[in-house]
Amino acid sequence: MRVAEVVGRVLYGHGARHVFGVVGSGNFHVTNALVAAGARFVAAAHEGGAASMADGYARTAATVGLLSVHQGPGVTNALTGLTEAAKSRTPMVVLAPEATAPRSNFFIDLPALAAAVGADFHRVRATHAAEDTGAAYRAAARGATVVLGLPLEVQQAVTEPWSGPVPAVVPTPVTAPQIEPLLAALQAARRPVFIAGRGARSAREPLTRLADACGALLAVSAAAKGLFAGNPWNLDVAGGFATPLAAELIGTADLVVAWGSTLNMWTTRHGELIPPSAVVVQVDHDPAAFGVNRPVDLAVAGEVTAVAEALLARLGVGTSGPGGARTGGWRTPELAQRIRDHGRWRTVPYQDEGGGAPVTIDPRTLSTALDDLLPADRTVVVDSGNFMGYPSMWLDVPDVAGFCFTQAFQSVGLGLASALGAAVARPDRLTVAAVGDGGFVMSATELVTAVRLALPLLVVIYDDAAYGAEVHHFGPDGHPLETVSFPETDLAAIAGGYGCDGLTVRTVDDLEPVRHWLAGPRTRPLVIDAKVSAARGAWWLEEAFRGH
């Protein structure tokens, strides 16, 4: 059996069921080996799109994503999406054919490239093909983005056939967490707040029980939005996206526990959200994460679920009931009512800024109308830009798997392709891609892929005819804006040219065709070109740019 076939069989044997990519000569055989083993290949229009699809798929399906590209330019074309995945610690394996001859046109220093973007690097050897491939997959399953080098000459080498067995994914060993100081802090606190981040996405149940036991309010970083959806004590996203009520309550906490969150400048509003008097605790499985963004008073090394369960055991809280749940504190009926009444941005009054000539729609009004119109069972994928706070905070999601936030690298243009991967992962849900007009134009070529797959995808373009973040960053200082402003463009017609249904929206009434599309059969994507008002930047933008 040739090595390329062994690689495909091993990956399938470890659980790979979807592979995204663009096929060239270097990855032709390994991709076909995966398909022959039973995996589904999703052909993207561009390697950059394929990388984001694999990323979005992995985040939404909570499994390892697989990307297959050609050697040399196939790898470099995927680099931005690969960097986003690595910075987000997305479990992903990149099948990267390797031209090892330095004078080859296709030669690049693949290990150095992987290191430069923060990805792990593994290489397949002819005599250890199954072992090397399996090790790469298991490293990804533990939370790494792995570039798997496949030297061209090695792929063609003949080796022993592989048929299993598949070794289990063994978690990284950790010592028993030292919980006594944290336990004491929880018992002493009167106004505790939990902020859960990306590293706590699988820990809803133990964190909810622990919060009940100690009377804590619940909040999340943007990357973990949806984790506590439906909980009456959920303040939603902390930081720049926080509602006025969430900012008020977090600002009066006497204890803040960060679970799998590094409390970066976005989550803490450059440190100003958390009061100086509060005790700050960070729980993370990686000790290197402690204090990287701000000083903490206490660091607890351990996997989030394990630490929470150990604390629950000490508090006498079992899995069948609240046990020693605290009464009193700030979990009062009055506060519960305030959270119900003011815990969502759509309940905060605002002055509608739509209208004008030509007519535009306020992005808050647009997002509220869409939230009412769309089914609750949805996946919301958000690109980067001035607009991004509106779909992030006005469109509810059912759970943490229902929100995909491609912001670790802060690149515009990754949202649409990420949404395609999410739609493949969860075909039972409506996938909503929320993008700006700049990001849409960058990535519109992947509408071809969406049409080929007949995905029931809704693309909402917040179209302000500009790179809005730059307009509102530099405009107030009187800088010329011609380089970041564009003439009005019929993006709905462009979408129609790719084979999608297209709709231009300037008022809420223009959304009526969405209702008909939702009724079915939804055999091709619908792209909404929403002409949004742009008189001022998004509410979070001024605060955010202080970090630039």
Secondary structure, 3 states (H helix, E strand, C coil): CEHHHHHHHHHHHHCCCEEEECCCCCCHHHHHHHHHHCCEEEECCCHHHHHHHHHHHHHHHCCCEEEECCCCHHHHHCHHHHHHHHHCCCCEEEEEEECCCCCCCCCCCHHHHHHHHCCEEEECCHHHHHHHHHHHHHHHHCCCEEEEEEEHHHHCCECCCCCCCCCCCCCCCCCCCCCHHHHHHHHHCCCEEEEECHHHCCCHHHHHHHHHHHCCEEEECHHHCCCCCCCCCEEEECHHHCCHHHHHHHCCCCEEEEECCCCCHHHHCCCCCCCCCCEEEEEECCHHHCCCCCCCCEEEECCHHHHHHHHHHHHCCCCCCCCCCCCCCCCCHHHHHHHHHHCCHHHCCCCCCCECCCCEECHHHHHHHHHHHCCCCEEEEECCCHHHHHHHHHCCCCCHHHEEECCCCCCCCCHHHHHHHHHHHCCCCEEEEEEEHHHHHHHHHHHHHHHHCCCCEEEEEEECCECHHHHHHHHHHCCCCHHHECCCCCHHHHHHHCCCEEEEECCHHHHHHHHHHHCCCCCCCEEEEEEECCCCCCCCHHHHHHHC
